[in-house]
Amino acid sequence: MNYYNEIDKQCANWIRNLIQQGLLPQGDVDERSIEDVKPSELKGYRQCHFFAGICGWPLALRIAGIENESGIWTGSCPCQPFSSAGKRNGIDDERHLWPAWFHLISQCKPDIIFGEQVKAATKQWLDIVGSDLESQGYAFGSAVLGAHSVGSPHSRNRIFFVADSGSPRSEAWLSIQARRSKGDSEISLDNSSGTLRPWKGAGMQRGKDGKSRWIESSIAPLANGVSSRVVELRAYGNAIVPQVAAEFVMSFIDE
C-alpha cells in the first residue's frame, strides 16, 4: 500500500481514478496539507509520494523498473516561491514547504528520497535541502535535466535530486541493477516504456511575456474560457516529465 499526499482536490481525484484503473499502485490519497501530516501516520506504507500532483514520480519509478521497491519517498515541493514567473520570495514564501517535508523525513528516515524543483532554485533552495539531508546521514546528489533530452518539444529544465541512506538494497533492486548492467531492453527507456517520441515540425512561438518557446505544431497551448481544459493544463503544467525523472532514477540505480 502506497501513500499519496496532494492538497489539490481535482488532482487528488485524478490520482484515485488512476488507482482505480490500475495505472498506479493501490494506496491512500491524503488531501491534507503536508504540515498537518504526522510522522506516525506514515508507518506501514511501502512508498510515500508528497506534492503528488498527477503522480509523475510513481510513473517514473515504473519506467525505471522499481515501481514496487519499498522505502522510497518522492516529492516535488511547490515551485512558486522560486519560479521566475512568480514574485520569488524564496524561503520567506508561505509555500516554501521543504521544512514540513524535512520534518517527516527526519522522523521516518526513508531509505531513498527522490525530488524535483525548478532550476531557479539551484542556489538557495538546493543548498538548504542538501545540508538538511546530509545532517541526517544521507548521501546527497543532484542534476539539472531538461525535457528536451528525452525528445520533448520544450526545455523545461528542472533540478532532480536524490538522497540515499545507504540501507542495504533488496534482492529485487539488485536484480534490476544487474539486468540494466547487461543492457536489458525491458528496463531501458524506449517508446514502449514511456519515452517521448522525437518531435517534428516544432517552431518558436512568442508568448505575452515576450519569451519565445518551442511549441510542437498542431497543439493548442491556450484554453481561455474552457474550464475543464484549463484545469487539465494546470495539472499538466505543475507535473514533472516522468521520462526525465526516470532517466535520473536509472542513473542512480547504475551507480
Phi and psi in degrees as GROMACS dihedral restraints (atoms count N, CA, C in turn):
[ dihedral_restraints ]
;  ai    aj    ak    al  type     phi  dphi    fc
    3     4     5     6     1  -102.5    20    10
    4     5     6     7     1   164.4    20    10
    6     7     8     9     1  -118.9    20    10
    7     8     9    10     1   129.2    20    10
    9    10    11    12     1  -122.6    20    10
   10    11    12    13     1   123.3    20    10
   12    13    14    15     1  -113.7    20    10
   13    14    15    16     1   119.6    20    10
   15    16    17    18     1  -153.1    20    10
   16    17    18    19     1   119.6    20    10
   18    19    20    21     1   -79.6    20    10
   19    20    21    22     1   -23.4    20    10
   21    22    23    24     1   -75.5    20    10
   22    23    24    25     1   119.4    20    10
   24    25    26    27     1   -62.8    20    10
   25    26    27    28     1   -38.5    20    10
   27    28    29    30     1   -68.7    20    10
   28    29    30    31     1   -39.3    20    10
   30    31    32    33     1   -68.4    20    10
   31    32    33    34     1   -37.1    20    10
   33    34    35    36     1   -62.1    20    10
   34    35    36    37     1   -41.2    20    10
   36    37    38    39     1   -66.3    20    10
   37    38    39    40     1   -35.3    20    10
   39    40    41    42     1   -59.8    20    10
   40    41    42    43     1   -45.5    20    10
   42    43    44    45     1   -60.4    20    10
   43    44    45    46     1   -44.4    20    10
   45    46    47    48     1   -60.8    20    10
   46    47    48    49     1   -39.4    20    10
   48    49    50    51     1   -64.9    20    10
   49    50    51    52     1   -39.9    20    10
   51    52    53    54     1   -65.1    20    10
   52    53    54    55     1   -38.4    20    10
   54    55    56    57     1   -65.3    20    10
   55    56    57    58     1   -44.6    20    10
   57    58    59    60     1   -61.7    20    10
   58    59    60    61     1   -34.4    20    10
   60    61    62    63     1   -85.7    20    10
   61    62    63    64     1     2.5    20    10
   63    64    65    66     1    78.2    20    10
   64    65    66    67     1    15.0    20    10
   66    67    68    69     1   -90.6    20    10
   67    68    69    70     1   -10.1    20    10
   69    70    71    72     1  -133.5    20    10
   70    71    72    73     1   151.2    20    10
   72    73    74    75     1   -60.4    20    10
   73    74    75    76     1   149.3    20    10
   75    76    77    78     1   -56.2    20    10
   76    77    78    79     1   143.0    20    10
   78    79    80    81     1  -176.4    20    10
   79    80    81    82     1   174.4    20    10
   81    82    83    84     1   -98.0    20    10
   82    83    84    85     1   136.0    20    10
   84    85    86    87     1  -105.5    20    10
   85    86    87    88     1   118.6    20    10
   87    88    89    90     1  -110.0    20    10
   88    89    90    91     1   118.5    20    10
   90    91    92    93     1   -92.4    20    10
   91    92    93    94     1     4.0    20    10
   93    94    95    96     1   -73.0    20    10
   94    95    96    97     1   158.7    20    10
   96    97    98    99     1   -62.6    20    10
   97    98    99   100     1   144.3    20    10
   99   100   101   102     1   -59.1    20    10
  100   101   102   103     1   -24.4    20    10
  102   103   104   105     1   -69.2    20    10
  103   104   105   106     1   -16.3    20    10
  105   106   107   108     1   -99.1    20    10
  106   107   108   109     1    -3.4    20    10
  108   109   110   111     1   -83.9    20    10
  109   110   111   112     1   133.3    20    10
  111   112   113   114     1  -100.0    20    10
  112   113   114   115     1   141.5    20    10
  114   115   116   117     1   -52.7    20    10
  115   116   117   118     1   -38.7    20    10
  117   118   119   120     1   -63.2    20    10
  118   119   120   121     1   -23.2    20    10
  120   121   122   123     1   -77.4    20    10
  121   122   123   124     1   -10.4    20    10
  123   124   125   126     1   -99.4    20    10
  124   125   126   127     1    -2.1    20    10
  126   127   128   129     1   -67.7    20    10
  127   128   129   130     1   138.3    20    10
  129   130   131   132     1    93.9    20    10
  130   131   132   133     1    -9.8    20    10
  132   133   134   135     1   -82.4    20    10
  133   134   135   136     1   141.4    20    10
  135   136   137   138     1   -70.4    20    10
  136   137   138   139     1   -48.3    20    10
  138   139   140   141     1  -136.1    20    10
  139   140   141   142     1   153.7    20    10
  141   142   143   144     1  -128.1    20    10
  142   143   144   145     1   129.9    20    10
  144   145   146   147     1  -122.2    20    10
  145   146   147   148     1   114.7    20    10
  147   148   149   150     1  -104.4    20    10
  148   149   150   151     1   154.4    20    10
  150   151   152   153     1    48.9    20    10
  151   152   153   154     1    49.1    20    10
  153   154   155   156     1   -68.8    20    10
  154   155   156   157     1   -26.1    20    10
  156   157   158   159     1    60.2    20    10
  157   158   159   160     1  -125.6    20    10
  159   160   161   162     1  -105.0    20    10
  160   161   162   163     1    22.3    20    10
  162   163   164   165     1    69.8    20    10
  163   164   165   166     1    49.9    20    10
  165   166   167   168     1   -67.3    20    10
  166   167   168   169     1   -34.8    20    10
  168   169   170   171     1   -65.7    20    10
  169   170   171   172     1   -46.6    20    10
  171   172   173   174     1   -58.2    20    10
  172   173   174   175     1   -36.2    20    10
  174   175   176   177     1   -66.1    20    10
  175   176   177   178     1   -40.3    20    10
  177   178   179   180     1   -60.1    20    10
  178   179   180   181     1   -41.2    20    10
  180   181   182   183     1   -65.3    20    10
  181   182   183   184     1   -35.7    20    10
  183   184   185   186     1   -65.2    20    10
  184   185   186   187     1   -45.1    20    10
  186   187   188   189     1   -60.8    20    10
  187   188   189   190     1   -38.6    20    10
  189   190   191   192     1   -76.6    20    10
  190   191   192   193     1   -10.0    20    10
  192   193   194   195     1    89.9    20    10
  193   194   195   196     1    12.3    20    10
  195   196   197   198     1  -123.4    20    10
  196   197   198   199     1    33.2    20    10
  198   199   200   201     1   -57.2    20    10
  199   200   201   202     1   -36.1    20    10
  201   202   203   204     1   -99.7    20    10
  202   203   204   205     1     6.4    20    10
  204   205   206   207     1   -72.5    20    10
  205   206   207   208     1   133.0    20    10
  207   208   209   210     1   -87.5    20    10
  208   209   210   211     1   166.2    20    10
  210   211   212   213     1    80.7    20    10
  211   212   213   214     1    13.2    20    10
  213   214   215   216     1  -105.2    20    10
  214   215   216   217     1   132.4    20    10
  216   217   218   219     1  -116.0    20    10
  217   218   219   220     1   144.9    20    10
  219   220   221   222     1  -133.5    20    10
  220   221   222   223     1   159.7    20    10
  222   223   224   225     1  -176.5    20    10
  223   224   225   226     1   145.8    20    10
  225   226   227   228     1  -124.5    20    10
  226   227   228   229     1    94.6    20    10
  228   229   230   231     1   -57.3    20    10
  229   230   231   232     1   151.7    20    10
  231   232   233   234     1   -49.8    20    10
  232   233   234   235     1   134.2    20    10
  234   235   236   237     1   -91.6    20    10
  235   236   237   238     1   -13.6    20    10
  237   238   239   240     1   -55.4    20    10
  238   239   240   241     1   -37.0    20    10
  240   241   242   243     1   -65.0    20    10
  241   242   243   244     1   -18.0    20    10
  243   244   245   246     1  -121.6    20    10
  244   245   246   247     1   -13.4    20    10
  246   247   248   249     1   -65.2    20    10
  247   248   249   250     1   141.8    20    10
  249   250   251   252     1   -66.7    20    10
  250   251   252   253     1   -15.2    20    10
  252   253   254   255     1   -84.2    20    10
  253   254   255   256     1    -9.5    20    10
  255   256   257   258     1  -108.8    20    10
  256   257   258   259     1  -162.4    20    10
  258   259   260   261     1   -81.6    20    10
  259   260   261   262     1   -13.8    20    10
  261   262   263   264     1    57.7    20    10
  262   263   264   265     1    51.9    20    10
  264   265   266   267     1   -80.9    20    10
  265   266   267   268     1    -4.6    20    10
  267   268   269   270     1    58.8    20    10
  268   269   270   271     1  -135.8    20    10
  270   271   272   273     1   -69.7    20    10
  271   272   273   274     1    -9.8    20    10
  273   274   275   276     1   -85.3    20    10
  274   275   276   277     1    -7.2    20    10
  276   277   278   279     1   -78.5    20    10
  277   278   279   280     1   137.9    20    10
  279   280   281   282     1   -64.9    20    10
  280   281   282   283     1   -16.4    20    10
  282   283   284   285     1   -88.4    20    10
  283   284   285   286     1     4.5    20    10
  285   286   287   288     1   -76.8    20    10
  286   287   288   289     1    90.4    20    10
  288   289   290   291     1  -102.4    20    10
  289   290   291   292     1     9.9    20    10
  291   292   293   294     1   -55.9    20    10
  292   293   294   295     1   -44.1    20    10
  294   295   296   297     1   -55.3    20    10
  295   296   297   298     1   -37.2    20    10
  297   298   299   300     1   -68.2    20    10
  298   299   300   301     1   -41.9    20    10
  300   301   302   303     1   -67.9    20    10
  301   302   303   304     1   -41.4    20    10
  303   304   305   306     1   -62.9    20    10
  304   305   306   307     1   -34.8    20    10
  306   307   308   309     1   -59.7    20    10
  307   308   309   310     1   -44.6    20    10
  309   310   311   312     1   -66.0    20    10
  310   311   312   313     1   -40.0    20    10
  312   313   314   315     1   -61.9    20    10
  313   314   315   316     1   -46.4    20    10
  315   316   317   318     1   -65.6    20    10
  316   317   318   319     1   -27.1    20    10
  318   319   320   321     1   -88.4    20    10
  319   320   321   322     1   -34.8    20    10
  321   322   323   324     1   -96.7    20    10
  322   323   324   325     1   -23.5    20    10
  324   325   326   327     1    50.8    20    10
  325   326   327   328     1    62.3    20    10
  327   328   329   330     1   -63.4    20    10
  328   329   330   331     1   157.2    20    10
  330   331   332   333     1   -65.6    20    10
  331   332   333   334     1   -47.5    20    10
  333   334   335   336     1  -138.4    20    10
  334   335   336   337     1   140.4    20    10
  336   337   338   339     1  -126.2    20    10
  337   338   339   340     1   128.9    20    10
  339   340   341   342     1  -114.5    20    10
  340   341   342   343     1   138.2    20    10
  342   343   344   345     1  -147.7    20    10
  343   344   345   346     1   173.1    20    10
  345   346   347   348     1  -151.6    20    10
  346   347   348   349     1   150.5    20    10
  348   349   350   351     1  -158.3    20    10
  349   350   351   352     1   162.4    20    10
  351   352   353   354     1   -64.7    20    10
  352   353   354   355     1   151.5    20    10
  354   355   356   357     1   -60.3    20    10
  355   356   357   358     1   -31.1    20    10
  357   358   359   360     1   -62.5    20    10
  358   359   360   361     1   -15.0    20    10
  360   361   362   363     1   -90.0    20    10
  361   362   363   364     1     7.1    20    10
  363   364   365   366     1   -54.3    20    10
  364   365   366   367     1   -47.1    20    10
  366   367   368   369     1   -74.7    20    10
  367   368   369   370     1   -56.1    20    10
  369   370   371   372     1   -85.0    20    10
  370   371   372   373     1   -58.0    20    10
  372   373   374   375     1   -63.9    20    10
  373   374   375   376     1   -46.2    20    10
  375   376   377   378     1   -63.9    20    10
  376   377   378   379     1   -37.0    20    10
  378   379   380   381     1   -62.3    20    10
  379   380   381   382     1   -41.3    20    10
  381   382   383   384     1   -65.1    20    10
  382   383   384   385     1   -47.2    20    10
  384   385   386   387     1   -60.6    20    10
  385   386   387   388     1   -48.0    20    10
  387   388   389   390     1   -61.9    20    10
  388   389   390   391     1   -44.2    20    10
  390   391   392   393     1   -64.2    20    10
  391   392   393   394     1   -43.1    20    10
  393   394   395   396     1   -61.8    20    10
  394   395   396   397     1   -46.3    20    10
  396   397   398   399     1   -68.9    20    10
  397   398   399   400     1   -39.3    20    10
  399   400   401   402     1   -65.7    20    10
  400   401   402   403     1   -29.6    20    10
  402   403   404   405     1   -66.6    20    10
  403   404   405   406     1   -19.1    20    10
  405   406   407   408     1   -99.6    20    10
  406   407   408   409     1    10.0    20    10
  408   409   410   411     1    90.1    20    10
  409   410   411   412     1     8.8    20    10
  411   412   413   414     1   -84.7    20    10
  412   413   414   415     1   143.8    20    10
  414   415   416   417     1   -84.1    20    10
  415   416   417   418     1   132.1    20    10
  417   418   419   420     1  -120.7    20    10
  418   419   420   421     1   139.1    20    10
  420   421   422   423     1  -149.7    20    10
  421   422   423   424     1   154.5    20    10
  423   424   425   426     1  -150.1    20    10
  424   425   426   427     1   164.4    20    10
  426   427   428   429     1  -156.8    20    10
  427   428   429   430     1   149.4    20    10
  429   430   431   432     1   -98.6    20    10
  430   431   432   433     1   120.1    20    10
  432   433   434   435     1  -128.3    20    10
  433   434   435   436     1   148.9    20    10
  435   436   437   438     1  -116.4    20    10
  436   437   438   439     1   154.1    20    10
  438   439   440   441     1   -64.9    20    10
  439   440   441   442     1   -26.6    20    10
  441   442   443   444     1   -62.5    20    10
  442   443   444   445     1   -21.1    20    10
  444   445   446   447     1   -71.1    20    10
  445   446   447   448     1   -14.7    20    10
  447   448   449   450     1  -115.9    20    10
  448   449   450   451     1    19.9    20    10
  450   451   452   453     1    94.2    20    10
  451   452   453   454     1    10.1    20    10
  453   454   455   456     1   -79.3    20    10
  454   455   456   457     1   150.2    20    10
  456   457   458   459     1   -82.2    20    10
  457   458   459   460     1    27.5    20    10
  459   460   461   462     1  -152.2    20    10
  460   461   462   463     1   158.8    20    10
  462   463   464   465     1   -80.0    20    10
  463   464   465   466     1   -53.3    20    10
  465   466   467   468     1    45.6    20    10
  466   467   468   469     1    57.3    20    10
  468   469   470   471     1   -68.7    20    10
  469   470   471   472     1   132.3    20    10
  471   472   473   474     1  -139.2    20    10
  472   473   474   475     1   151.4    20    10
  474   475   476   477     1   -83.0    20    10
  475   476   477   478     1   128.4    20    10
  477   478   479   480     1  -115.7    20    10
  478   479   480   481     1   135.7    20    10
  480   481   482   483     1  -133.5    20    10
  481   482   483   484     1   158.9    20    10
  483   484   485   486     1  -136.8    20    10
  484   485   486   487     1   142.5    20    10
  486   487   488   489     1  -126.3    20    10
  487   488   489   490     1   125.5    20    10
  489   490   491   492     1  -118.4    20    10
  490   491   492   493     1   123.5    20    10
  492   493   494   495     1   -78.0    20    10
  493   494   495   496     1   -15.4    20    10
  495   496   497   498     1    85.1    20    10
  496   497   498   499     1     8.5    20    10
  498   499   500   501     1   -64.8    20    10
  499   500   501   502     1   146.2    20    10
  501   502   503   504     1   -57.0    20    10
  502   503   504   505     1   136.0    20    10
  504   505   506   507     1   -77.4    20    10
  505   506   507   508     1   149.4    20    10
  507   508   509   510     1   -72.8    20    10
  508   509   510   511     1   166.2    20    10
  510   511   512   513     1   -61.0    20    10
  511   512   513   514     1   -35.5    20    10
  513   514   515   516     1   -63.3    20    10
  514   515   516   517     1   -43.5    20    10
  516   517   518   519     1   -62.2    20    10
  517   518   519   520     1   -47.2    20    10
  519   520   521   522     1   -65.1    20    10
  520   521   522   523     1   -32.9    20    10
  522   523   524   525     1   -65.4    20    10
  523   524   525   526     1   -42.4    20    10
  525   526   527   528     1   -62.0    20    10
  526   527   528   529     1   -43.7    20    10
  528   529   530   531     1   -60.5    20    10
  529   530   531   532     1   -42.9    20    10
  531   532   533   534     1   -65.4    20    10
  532   533   534   535     1   -41.2    20    10
  534   535   536   537     1   -65.7    20    10
  535   536   537   538     1   -40.0    20    10
  537   538   539   540     1   -67.4    20    10
  538   539   540   541     1   -34.6    20    10
  540   541   542   543     1   -65.9    20    10
  541   542   543   544     1   -22.4    20    10
  543   544   545   546     1   -92.3    20    10
  544   545   546   547     1     1.8    20    10
  546   547   548   549     1    77.1    20    10
  547   548   549   550     1    30.7    20    10
  549   550   551   552     1   -59.3    20    10
  550   551   552   553     1   118.3    20    10
  552   553   554   555     1   -65.9    20    10
  553   554   555   556     1   -23.0    20    10
  555   556   557   558     1   -68.5    20    10
  556   557   558   559     1   -20.8    20    10
  558   559   560   561     1  -109.7    20    10
  559   560   561   562     1    10.4    20    10
  561   562   563   564     1   -98.3    20    10
  562   563   564   565     1   160.3    20    10
  564   565   566   567     1   -81.1    20    10
  565   566   567   568     1   111.7    20    10
  567   568   569   570     1  -138.5    20    10
  568   569   570   571     1  -178.6    20    10
  570   571   572   573     1   -64.3    20    10
  571   572   573   574     1   -26.2    20    10
  573   574   575   576     1   -75.4    20    10
  574   575   576   577     1   -21.6    20    10
  576   577   578   579     1  -113.7    20    10
  577   578   579   580     1     8.5    20    10
  579   580   581   582     1   130.7    20    10
  580   581   582   583     1    -3.3    20    10
  582   583   584   585     1   -68.0    20    10
  583   584   585   586     1   141.7    20    10
  585   586   587   588     1   -71.2    20    10
  586   587   588   589     1   135.9    20    10
  588   589   590   591     1   -70.8    20    10
  589   590   591   592     1   149.5    20    10
  591   592   593   594     1   -54.7    20    10
  592   593   594   595     1   138.2    20    10
  594   595   596   597     1  -100.3    20    10
  595   596   597   598     1   147.5    20    10
  597   598   599   600     1  -130.9    20    10
  598   599   600   601     1   153.7    20    10
  600   601   602   603     1    76.4    20    10
  601   602   603   604     1    15.6    20    10
  603   604   605   606     1   -78.6    20    10
  604   605   606   607     1   152.5    20    10
  606   607   608   609     1  -144.3    20    10
  607   608   609   610     1   169.1    20    10
  609   610   611   612     1   -82.4    20    10
  610   611   612   613     1   136.4    20    10
  612   613   614   615     1  -131.6    20    10
  613   614   615   616     1   129.8    20    10
  615   616   617   618     1   -92.5    20    10
  616   617   618   619     1   130.0    20    10
  618   619   620   621     1   -90.7    20    10
  619   620   621   622     1   178.0    20    10
  621   622   623   624     1   -66.5    20    10
  622   623   624   625     1   -20.6    20    10
  624   625   626   627     1   -82.2    20    10
  625   626   627   628     1     1.1    20    10
  627   628   629   630     1    87.1    20    10
  628   629   630   631     1    -4.8    20    10
  630   631   632   633     1   -90.8    20    10
  631   632   633   634     1   143.4    20    10
  633   634   635   636     1   -98.4    20    10
  634   635   636   637     1   139.0    20    10
  636   637   638   639     1  -135.4    20    10
  637   638   639   640     1   151.1    20    10
  639   640   641   642     1   -74.0    20    10
  640   641   642   643     1   126.4    20    10
  642   643   644   645     1  -127.6    20    10
  643   644   645   646     1   128.2    20    10
  645   646   647   648     1   -70.7    20    10
  646   647   648   649     1   139.5    20    10
  648   649   650   651     1   -60.0    20    10
  649   650   651   652     1   147.3    20    10
  651   652   653   654     1    80.5    20    10
  652   653   654   655     1    -1.8    20    10
  654   655   656   657     1   -94.8    20    10
  655   656   657   658     1   155.5    20    10
  657   658   659   660     1  -119.8    20    10
  658   659   660   661     1    95.9    20    10
  660   661   662   663     1   -74.5    20    10
  661   662   663   664     1   -11.4    20    10
  663   664   665   666     1  -109.1    20    10
  664   665   666   667     1   145.5    20    10
  666   667   668   669     1  -145.7    20    10
  667   668   669   670     1    48.6    20    10
  669   670   671   672     1   -61.4    20    10
  670   671   672   673     1   130.4    20    10
  672   673   674   675     1    87.1    20    10
  673   674   675   676     1    -5.6    20    10
  675   676   677   678     1  -110.0    20    10
  676   677   678   679     1    94.2    20    10
  678   679   680   681     1   -59.0    20    10
  679   680   681   682     1   -45.1    20    10
  681   682   683   684     1   -64.6    20    10
  682   683   684   685     1   -38.1    20    10
  684   685   686   687     1   -70.1    20    10
  685   686   687   688     1   -36.8    20    10
  687   688   689   690     1   -63.2    20    10
  688   689   690   691     1   -43.6    20    10
  690   691   692   693     1   -61.9    20    10
  691   692   693   694     1   -41.7    20    10
  693   694   695   696     1   -63.7    20    10
  694   695   696   697     1   -45.0    20    10
  696   697   698   699     1   -65.1    20    10
  697   698   699   700     1   -37.3    20    10
  699   700   701   702     1   -63.7    20    10
  700   701   702   703     1   -41.6    20    10
  702   703   704   705     1   -63.9    20    10
  703   704   705   706     1   -44.3    20    10
  705   706   707   708     1   -64.0    20    10
  706   707   708   709     1   -40.0    20    10
  708   709   710   711     1   -64.6    20    10
  709   710   711   712     1   -31.3    20    10
  711   712   713   714     1   -85.6    20    10
  712   713   714   715     1    -7.5    20    10
  714   715   716   717     1   -85.7    20    10
  715   716   717   718     1   155.7    20    10
  717   718   719   720     1   -78.8    20    10
  718   719   720   721     1   166.1    20    10
  720   721   722   723     1   -90.5    20    10
  721   722   723   724     1   106.6    20    10
  723   724   725   726     1   -58.2    20    10
  724   725   726   727     1   -34.1    20    10
  726   727   728   729     1   -64.9    20    10
  727   728   729   730     1   -35.2    20    10
  729   730   731   732     1   -70.5    20    10
  730   731   732   733     1   -45.3    20    10
  732   733   734   735     1   -59.4    20    10
  733   734   735   736     1   -38.3    20    10
  735   736   737   738     1   -63.5    20    10
  736   737   738   739     1   -39.5    20    10
  738   739   740   741     1   -61.0    20    10
  739   740   741   742     1   -41.6    20    10
  741   742   743   744     1   -64.7    20    10
  742   743   744   745     1   -44.7    20    10
  744   745   746   747     1   -61.6    20    10
  745   746   747   748     1   -44.1    20    10
  747   748   749   750     1   -67.6    20    10
  748   749   750   751     1   -33.4    20    10
  750   751   752   753     1   -62.8    20    10
  751   752   753   754     1   -38.5    20    10
  753   754   755   756     1   -66.3    20    10
  754   755   756   757     1   -42.3    20    10
  756   757   758   759     1   -60.1    20    10
  757   758   759   760     1   -37.1    20    10
  759   760   761   762     1   -73.3    20    10
  760   761   762   763     1   -14.3    20    10
